[in-house]
């Protein structure tokens, strides 16, 4: 089965799993589907404001069978 035939979590699903006390700004780019022999991941990046600073967070889902399951959120470190 090709990646193109997979459904993916909706933006509303992603927002429900966002772990932040910050203010939601917007989505960054499009979601990305990554696949290897062991798993398929969907990653959606969100820009939020935490303590008056913009932060990027990735919300990660994994595909098990035909369903997507939330795995984690991770903060993206920016090189400044």
Secondary structure, DSSP 8 states (H G I E B T S, - for coil): --GGG-----HHHHHHH---SSEEEEEEEEEEEEE-SS-EEEEEEEEEEETTEEEEEEEEEEEETTEEEEEEEEEE----
